[in-house]
Amino acid sequence: MKVTIVGAGAVGASCAEYVAIKNFASEVVLLDIKEGYAEGKAMDLMQTATLNGFDTKITGSTNDYSKTANSDIAVITSGIPRKPGMTREELIGINAGIVKEVSANLIKHSPNVTLIVVSNPMDTMTYLVHKTTGLPKNKIIGMGGALDSARFKYRLSEALECPPSDVDGMVIGGHSDTGMVPLTRLATRNSVPVTAFLSEDRLNQVSEDTKVGGATLTKLLGTSAWYAPGAAVSGLVQAIACDQKKMFPCSALLEGEYGLNDLCIGVPAILGKDGLEKIVELQLDDAEKAKMKESAEGVKKTNGLLDV
């Protein structure tokens, strides 16, 4: 099992570290355009192998896509990160060109690869890959919902004053500060609805804190977060690599599901060896349907800025 991660910055390097520590991949290739950067990150990570007990081989390359040949899964983190005050949508002009070039180069050397898109605005970048690569729809996945849901569960556990492992919940919709749809109605603490523990006002606060989770960290850190995004990507990679059939909310191309067409947006999906193997359609209530529709309109508006 060979995994390529394009972009050896904070998110890419964190993803590589988590994949290696889980020890399910034989090889991880880090690739970056900055001379020596990916090689340095790979060497630093390999020097943790005996300390962290993994045998995954991590190598680095400066923009040599031949080193990525025959990758089973490739993660695209390339592009500029958010700065304080920036929306994900403001990154579209620069990142679209980068993602288009990166995906073409990856497919040239690994025609059967499954692509996981992390670059922002993520739903629109995932849609761009669908429109420009010709890969089957199950082979293109956007990482957004997995991260948003992790942030949702963190906020729920904080509100409930309980261990995070007690909590289950999901965020669907667009990966943006306004597009996320945290499903508070369906969230549970050990199978008990969280509505049994938390007031409507407190749940609304949890939702709002979840939606600005990335912006909150960008303001604190001065750049985009990396630990949770890296961990979220590694979860998707492992589900595919190990054929786990796990359900993650992720950005998928919709063709009628949820009453939506011709866009990528966060929905629950089963991930396995064939990539995105099945989209799960939830029974949403009227309020959730309205939020999902509004989110989709926002994603389509951003998609309209693409030159495809």
N, C-alpha and C positions, 0 to 999 in steps of 0.2 A: 504494500500500500504506500503510494507516493503522494505526498501533499505539497503543493506549491503555494507560497504566500507572497503576493506581489505587494511591495511596500514594507520596508523593514523598520518603519517608525514604531511609535509606542504601541499602537493597536496590533500591528503585524507581528512584532516581536513578542508581545504578550500571548497572542494566539499560538505562535510557534512554541513558546514555553509550555502552555497548557496542553497542547497536543503531544509534545514530547513526554511530559510528566505522566500522561495517561497511558503512554507506552503501547499504543495500538498501531502506529504507523512505522514502517521500516525506514522511511526517509522523509525529511522535511527540507524543502528548498526555499530559502529566503532570497528574494530578488529586489534590487533597488537601483535607481538611476544614479545615486550618489556614490562616487568612487570609493570602494573599500568598506562602505557602511554595512552592507548586508554580510560581507565576510567577517567583519568585526563582531557584529551581533551574533552570528552563527558560532564563532569561536568562543565567545563569552558564554553562550548557552551550553555549548558542548562541555565546557569546563565545569558545569554543574551536574553532568551526567552521573558521575559516581556518587555525588552528594545527594542527588534526588532519586537515584536508583532507576534510571531509564537507559534503554539501549537504542533508541531512535537516533539515527544519524541526521544531524543538521548541517547543511552546507549553505554557503552564501555566494551570490553572484551579482556582479555589477552589469545589469542590463543584458545578460547573455541568456536569451530564452531557450537556447539549445540545451541548457542545463535543466530545464523544466520538462524535457521530453518524457512522454508516457506518464504524465501525472494523472492520477485517478480523480483528484479533487484539487481545484485551485481557488484560492481566496483573493479577491481584489480589494485591497485597502488603499490603493493609490489615490493621490489627490491631496489638495490642501485641506487641513483640518479647520474647524470653526475657531474663530476668535471671539472674545467677549462682545456681545451685542449683535453678532451675526446670526442669521437664520441658516438652516441647512440649505434652503432654496437659493440663497445668494452664492452658493458655491458652484452652481450649475455650469456657468460658462467655461471655467477652467477644467472642472472635473469631467465633463462630458467627453472632451477630446482625449483626455488621458485614459478613461475607461474604455473608450472605443478602440484605441490603439492597443492597450494591454490585452483586452479580450481576444482581439484578432491574432496577436502574437502567441497567446496561450493555445488557442485552437489549432494554429499552424503546426505546433509541435506535439499537441495532445488532442487529436480530433474527437476522442470519446470522453473528454473531461467533463466533470460536473463543476459548474462555476457558482461560487458564493460571492455575492456583491455586498460590500460593506460601505463603499464610497458614497458620500452624500451629494445631493439629496437621494437617498438610497432607493426609494420606490421608483423614481424617475431614471436613475442609473440602471436599475434592473430592467426596466422597460426598454431602455436604449440597447442593452445587450440582446434582448429578445428580437428587437427590430433590425439589428445589424449583423448578427452572427450566423443565423440559420441553424443554431442548435435546437434540438427538441425542447419543448417547453418544460419537461420534467428535469432537464439538465441545468436550469437557470433558477437560482434561489436568491432572494434578497434577505439579508440578515437585519431585522429591525425588531420584529415582534418578540423574538427570544430575549433581546436586551430589555425592551420596554416592559415585558412581563416580569423579568427579574427585578427591575426597579419597582414595579407595582407590588410585588410580593414583599420586597424590603419595606416599603412604606406601610403595607398592611400589617406586617409583623411588628413594626414600630408602634402603630396605632393600637394593636391588640396587646402589646407588651408580652409577646410570646416568641418562641424560637422560630426562625424563618422556615425550618423544616416542617412546622405545623401548618403552614399556609400554602394554598394552591389558588392560582388565579391567572388570568390571561388578558392581554391587551391586543386588540385587533385594530384595523384601520391604518392610516398613513403614519409613517415614521417621521412625525413633525410635532412641534409644540402644540399645534392646534388640531392636528388630524388624528391623534391617538384616541382610541375608544376603550378605556379600561372597563372591563365587564364586572363591575362590583356586584351585580345581582347574582352572578354565578360563582363568585369567589367563596372559598370555604376555609375553615379552620378544622382540620381533621374531620372532613365531611359535613360539618355544621356550617350553614351559611353565615358569612361574616355579618350579615344584617341582624343576626341574633345578638351580636356583641357591640356593634358600633352604630351610632346614630346616623341619620341621613347626612347631616352637616359634616360629621367627621369623615364619612365615606367620600363626600364631595371634595373635601380637603385632600384626602389620599389621592383621588383622581387627578386633581390639579397639580399636586406635587409630583406625581408620576409623569404627567405630560411635559413638565418643564425640567425633568430629571437631568437631561443632557445640558440644558442651558444653565442650570444651577451649578453643575460641575465645571462648565466652561468658565463661568464667572469666578469660581473659587480657584481654579487651576491656571487660568489664563490660556488654556487650550482645551481640546476635546479630551474626554476621559479615555482610559485604555484598559484598565483591569477587567471591568465588567464587559465591555465590548469584546475583548480578546477571549474571555471565558465563554461568552455567548456563541461566538464563531466556532470555538473548539467543540462546543456541544453539538452544533449542526454537523461539523466534520465527522465527529465520532459516530453520530447516528447513521450517517451515510456509509462510512468506512466499515462499520461493524454490523451493518444491516439490522439496526435495532428496531425499526418500525416505530420510532418514538414520534409523538405528536409535539410539534412546535408551531407557534404562530410565526409565519414568515411571509415575505413578499412574493406572491405568486401571480402569474398571468391569469386573469379571470376571463372566461368565455361563457358568461351567463350565470355563473355561481353568484349568489347573493344579489342577483338582479343586475350585475355589473358586467361590462364588456370592455375589452381593449385597454386594459390598464393593469399595472401591478400594484397590489396593496396587501397589507397584512391580514392573513386568514390562517386558521389552524390547518396544518397539513401533516401527513404521515411521511417521515423521511426514512429511506432505506437505501439499499445498494443501487437502485435505479434513480436515486435523487429524490425529487418531490413526487412521491408515488400516488398520493391521493389528497384532494382538498376536502376537508370536513366542513359541511354546512351546518352551522348552529341555528337553532330556533331562536332568533332574536325577537325581542318585544318591539313595540312601535317606536319607543324612544331610541333604542339601540339602532334600529333600522335607519331612523332619521339621521343619527350621528354618523353612521357608516356612509350614507349617501352624501352628506356634507363633506366628509373626509375625502371621498372619491372625487368630488368636484374640485377640491383643492389640489389633489394629485394630478388630475387631468389638466388643470390650469398650468401647473409646473411643467408637465409633459409638453405642453404647447410651446414652451420656450426652446425645445430641442430642435436641432436641424437634422431631421432624418427623412 
